[in-house]
């Protein structure tokens, strides 16, 4: 996480702003590249060292994650999941092929997650074989010349952890910090960057204000799912990411990040550590919606901004669409607007809005750690990427410290309650043969990354 080029850029930009003139902003953006020894930053060009990559999450691609809370929930009867994860993309055995493919496309960063349930299948029993597996994943990244951005927890947790109350339990952060310390001691030297948690604010983002359209969580009561899972565990307790007391889960995750950050830094002080949160481009769409917008932001974003000021070396922004807000809460997309296969409004410009809002509250570097679209029409994915990246370029022109774009996702994978129907991947996967098929959007993004420039 070298700061020198950015510090020099900010110094030059302040000088230019004091000098005034109609071309100040354009000159400041070009100074970004000049500060790195890369010459003037031309239209569409990104700074030297800008990270380009794609992301996966362990449970969604690895397959056979039988010791996780999600595996149990997927296989309850009845269940809220359209289908179980099963073998997923068999990435657990095919990771080297996938990392090589990512590198061959021109993408230099692989964001992936470790599966806590594989590494610590029972409390205090750490699997050296599972740790060695992830060591091989990191070695594959190194051979391919790919930087490894590692997430310590991407939603799923061990069954035993969920059966003890999950993130609601008073000792949850201690268990998580112990796991993070163990992993870092074995694997930290091979990581480029690390995030503690993925979208720990998701429930506050979705449910912090009223008005969310009816979804699957309304078809079977949460407490019934929790009760059935608790019975299966034999503890009578169960709490899992979106199945539990949202307020207590959120509080537990805030504490877990702080403890994990400290534990990782104790083992590897030089390793850049951050957190990635879910964001939307929040917009008042009806008069009187300002109070609801402020409420949502205070619940979903502000606690993480405050925590990041002392316990983050960088901040991950994950954004897919905008949120229209009225005086009664969240509003659905306007009639007739194009939607993605997740039901989100097709609105790539949301990423720019989310980055600008995060920048207002943070002074650490920003990375886009997830951005993408669920669609079977790959031409729409190309358009989405193009327009989203145009927004990132505008942010850079304005002086925002945005240092990378990680697309979600590398593979068509298991999308939680929706099963395998939504297709977010740059690469298609036949979930019977596990054959990978590169989509035109992967080539498009790869060409942008190779040239470090947005064209067409």
N, C-alpha and C positions, 0 to 999 in steps of 0.2 A: 504493500500500500504506500508507494512513494508519493510524497506530497509536493516535491519540489516544483514540478511543472505546473501544478495547479496553483500553488502559491504565487509563482511568477506571473501566471496568467492573470490572477486576481489583482496583483500589483499593477500590471500594465493596464488592466481594464479600469481601475480607479483613476489612473493618470489620464486615460482617454476621456473618462466621464467629466473630470474636472476641466479638461481642455474644451469640451463642448463640441458642437458641429453635428450636422445631419447624419454623418457616417459613423458616429461613435459606436453604435451597437454592432454594426457589421465589422468594424475594425477590431473591436474587442473579441468577437468570436474568432476572427482570424488569428488574433494574438494567442489564442488557446493552442493552436497547432505550432505557432512559431516558438512558443515557450518550451515545446518539446523537441525543438530542432527539426520540425517537420515542414517548415515553410508556411505559407499562408493557407488558411483553411478555406477551401473553395466551396461554392454552393453544393450542398448535398454531401459534403465530406464530413467524416467523423474524426475525432482526435486520435492521434497515434496512441496505441495502447488500449483503446476502447475494446471491451470484451464482448464477443459475440458467441452465443451458445444456445443450447436447448436443455430442457429439464425433464427429469423423470422423478417418480417417487417409488420407494421400495415396494410397498404393498400393491401398488397399481400396475407394476410391470414384472416383479420377480416371480410370483406364483408360489403356491404352497406355503404361505405364511401362517401355518396352523396354530401357532402359539399366540396370535394377536387377538385383541378384542374384536376387531372387525370381522375376522374369520368366524368367530362365534356368532356375532350378530347376523351375518349373512346366511348362516345355516340354521337359524331359528325357524320354527314354523308356528304361525305365519311370521314373515319377515318384511321389513320395509324395502329391502334390496330387490331389484328386478331379477338379479341372478347372482350367484356367488362368484368370487374372484377366481377360484380354481387355480389353473396353471398360469393365468394372466398372459404375459408375453414371453414367459420362460426366460426372462432377462437374467435371472440368477445363474443360468448356465450359458447364456449367449452374450454376456456383457462385453466380452472382447470384440465380438463381431459388431455390436452396436456402437461401441466407442470408436472403433476403426472407421465405421460408416460415418459417424458424426464428423470425425477429423477429415475424411476424404471429401465431405461436402464443403469444407472450408470453415467449419465452426470450431473455435479454439477453446471453448469452455463447456464443461459438462457439469450440470447441477444435478446431484442425485442425493438420495437419503439413505441413511443407515437404518436397519430395522432393529429397534431395541428388543423386540420379542424374540429375535433370533440370537442376539448377543447375550441377553440375560433372560433365558426362558423360565427360570425360577429365581425368586429373590436371592441375590447374593451369589448365584451360580452363573459365572460368566463362561461362555463358550469360546475357547480359543480357536476352535475350527471356524466359527462364524466370523470372528475378528480377522482371521487369516484370509477368509473369503474377500472381505472388504479391502484387505491389504493388496490382494491380487487385482481388484478393481482399480485401486489407485495406481498400481504398477502399470496396468493397461493404459490408463490416462497418460502416465509419464512416457511410455513407449510411443504413444501416438502424438505426443507434443500437445496434449490437451490439459488445460488447467482444471483442477478439481474443486468445485464449490460444493461443499458437503453440508447437508442438513442433518442434524442429530435426531430430530423428530418431525415426521411429516404425518401428523394426525394419529396414526395407529400406535398403540401401547401394548405391553404384554398383558395377557389375560389376568395374571396374578395382580398386576398393578390396578387394572380396572375393577377387579373383585375386592380390592381393599379400599375402594372409593375413588380411584383415579385422581384426577387433578383437584378434586374436592377435599381429599384427605389432608390432614394437617402436616403429614410428613412427606407429601408428594414431592416437594422441591428437593428434599434431601436425597430421595431415591434417584431422582433425575440427575442431580449434580454428581452423585457417585458414579452413575453410568457414564456421564460425560467425561469425568476425570479418567475413568478406566479406558474409554475409547481413545481419548486424546493421548494418553501415555503410550499407547500402542501405534496409533495411526496419525497422530497430529503432524509429524514431521513431513508426511507426504501430502498433506492438504495445502491448497492454495489459499482458500478462504473457507469460513464456516458460518453457518447460521444455526442458532439453537433450535428454533421452532418455526414451523410453517403456518402462517395465517392463524395465529393464536387468538386473534380478535374476531374470527369469522362469525360467531354467534351474535356478538354485539352489532356487527355490520348488518346482519340479516334480520335480527329480531329486536334491535335496540329501539326502533320506533315502530308503531303499528302500520298496517297496510300491506304486509307481505301477502302476495297472492297465495291461494290455497296450494299446498304442496303435499308431498307424501307424509311429512311429519304430522299432518292432520288426519291421516286415514286410520292410524292406530295410535292410541295414546302413548306418549313417551314412557309413562310410569309402568305400563304393561310390558314394554320391551325391557326396561330395566329390571322389573321383577323377574321375568323369565330368565334373563341372563344371570341375575343373582342366584336364582335357584340352580341353574346349571353349574355355577361356580361352587355352590355349597356354602357361600358366605352370606347370602341374603342381601349383598350389596353389589352395585355395579354402576360405574360412571364412565362414559366414553364420549369424547369430543362433542357431538351434538345430541347426546342422550344423557342428560343430567341436568343439574341446576346450573344454568348459564352463568349466573353472577358468581357463584362459588368457583366454577371452573375457570372463569376469566381471572379471578383473583389468584387462583393457584398457578395459572400460567404466567402471570406477571412476576410472581415470586420465583417461579422455576427458571425463567430467563435470567434473572439477576444472579441466582445461585449458580446456574450453569455457566454464565459468562465468567464469573469469578473462578470457577473450577477449571475451565478450559485455559484461562489466562495463567493460572498457577502452574499448569503443566507446560504450556507453550505461550509465553508472553508475547512472542513475535507474531503469532497467528492472528490475522484479522478476523474478528468475530462480530457478527451482527444478528439481526432478526428480520424476517420477512413478514409483512402484514398484508391483509386483504384491503384493498381500497376501491372506491368507485369515484367517478367524477360527479360529485353531489351538486345538483342544480335545483334552485327554487323554480318550480313550474307553475305554481298558483300563488296568488297574493296571500300573504299571511303564513307562508311556509317557512319563513326564516327561523322561527323558534324550533321547529322540528329538525331543520337542518343542523342548527347548533347543538341540539340534544344528541343527534346521531353522532356528530363529530366528537362531542365530549365523551361519549361512551366508547366509540369504536376506535378512535385514533389518538386522542390526547394522552391517555395513560401510557401508550407505547412511545409517543414522542418524548414524554417526560422521562421515561426510563432510558431511552436511547441516548439522551444527553450525557449520561454518565456510564452507561453500560452497553455501548455499541461503538464499533469502529466504522461501521457503515450501516446503511438501512436499505432493505429490500422492499420495493413497491410492486405489488401484484394487482393488476387491474384488467378488467375485461369489458366493462361497459359503464354507462352512467346511471345515476339514480335520480329520478325526478321526484321532487318532494313538494307536498302541499300542506295545508294547515292541519290535516288529519293524519299525515304520515306519508309513507312511501306510495307513489302512484305507479300504475302499470305503464308500459310504453304506449305512446299515442297510437290510436287505430291506424292501421295501414303501413306503419313503418316496418322495414325489414327486420326480421329476427334471426338469431342464430338457432341451432338445434337444441340449445339449452333454454331457449325462450328469452334470452337477453336481447336487448336492442342492439342491432349492428351499428356500433358507434366507436370506431377505432380512435377517434379524437379524445376519448375518455382518458387515455393514458397520459396525454399532455396535461390535462386538468389535474389528475392525481399527483403527478410529479411536481407541478407548481405548488399545490397545496402543501405537500410534504416539505418542500424546500422552504416554505414560509416559517416552518416550525423547527427545522433541523439545520445543523451546520456540519453534519458528517456527510461523506459521499453517498450518493444515491445509485442504486442499481435496479434496473427492471429485472426482477427475478421470476416473474411470470407475466405473460401476455399472449393471448391467442384467441382462437375461435373454434367452436364446434360446428363443423359443416361437412357434408359429403361433396360439396362443390368446391374444388380446390382453387378455382379462379377467385372465389370470394376470400379465401385465405390469403392469396397473393395480394388482393386489394387491401385487406385488413392490415397486413404487415406493412405495406407501402404507406398507408395513411397513418398508422401508429408511429412508424419511424420518422415520418415527416414532422410529427408532433415532438418527438424527441429532439430532432434537429432544431426546431424552434426554441425548445428549452435551452439547448446549448448556446444558441444565439443570444439568449437572454442572460447568459452567465450562470446557469444552473450547473452544479457539479454532478453530472450524470455520467457514470463510467462504464456502463455495460447494458446489454439487452439480451436476456435469456428467454427464449421462446418456450411457451407451453403448448404442446409437448413434443418430445422427440418422436414418440410412438403413439399410435392409437392404442389406448390402454383402458383399464378398468376405472370407470368414473363413478365410484361409490354407489349411491342409491340408484343411479341410472344404468348401472351395468356397463356393457360394452357398446351400447347404442351411440352415444356421442363420440364423434371422431375429431379429436383435437390434434392428432399427430401430423408431423411433417412426413412421417413414414407410416404407411399402412402395414398392418400385421394380420395375417391369416391366423386366427386363434385355434385352428385345427392343426395346421402344418407348421405354424410359427414363421412362415416365410415373410420376409420384409420386402416391401415395395416402395421405393423412393418416389415421392410425389413432386410435381413441378414446383410447389411452394418451397420444398426443401432446397431445390437447386436455386430458386430465386433468392432465398435468404442467404444461402451459401455464397452466391456471387456478390451480394452486398458485403458480406463479411470479408471475402477475399480482397475486394477492392477498397474496403473501408469507406464506401460511398453509396449513397442512395441514388439510384438511377431508375428512370422509367416509371 
